[in-house]
């Protein structure tokens, strides 16, 4: 059984700029994987020359985007990027939801931290 993790990162960037990096192939290629191609709702994420396919299953502009790996064993698993604006500070919270094997949780969190660090650099916030 895999475990759901929810990670939160704070950005000073605008929601519109950040959302474009979470929902488009060129935006995702800037920080999430080496390259991203898409055909309709199917996105191919490329790492070290190997492609992994995911379906864009749901999206609300400037709010969230949800993908499902096509080769996932569990139909309930997905990964999602959602944005929430903190009312007082106007900072943007990026919430990443993912599913990981329990014995790989620490490695998965470390990988997300590195990827989000790159995202911070691309959006300047």
Rosetta blueprint (number, residue, H / E / L):
1 X L
2 X E
3 X E
4 X E
5 X E
6 X E
7 X E
8 X E
9 X E
10 X E
11 X E
12 X L
13 X L
14 X L
15 X H
16 X H
17 X H
18 X H
19 X H
20 X H
21 X H
22 X H
23 X H
24 X L
25 X H
26 X H
27 X H
28 X H
29 X H
30 X L
31 X L
32 X L
33 X L
34 X L
35 X E
36 X E
37 X E
38 X E
39 X E
40 X L
41 X L
42 X E
43 X E
44 X E
45 X E
46 X E
47 X E
48 X L
49 X L
50 X E
51 X E
52 X E
53 X E
54 X E
55 X E
56 X E
57 X E
58 X E
59 X E
60 X E
61 X L
62 X L
63 X L
64 X E
65 X E
66 X E
67 X E
68 X E
69 X E
70 X L
71 X L
72 X L
73 X L
74 X L
75 X L
76 X L
77 X L
78 X L
79 X E
80 X E
81 X E
82 X E
83 X E
84 X E
85 X E
86 X L
87 X L
88 X L
89 X L
90 X L
91 X L
92 X E
93 X E
94 X E
95 X E
96 X E
97 X E
98 X E
99 X E
100 X E
101 X E
102 X H
103 X H
104 X H
105 X H
106 X H
107 X H
108 X H
109 X H
110 X H
111 X H
112 X H
113 X H
114 X H
115 X H
116 X H
117 X H
118 X H
119 X H
120 X H
121 X H
122 X H
123 X H
124 X L
125 X L
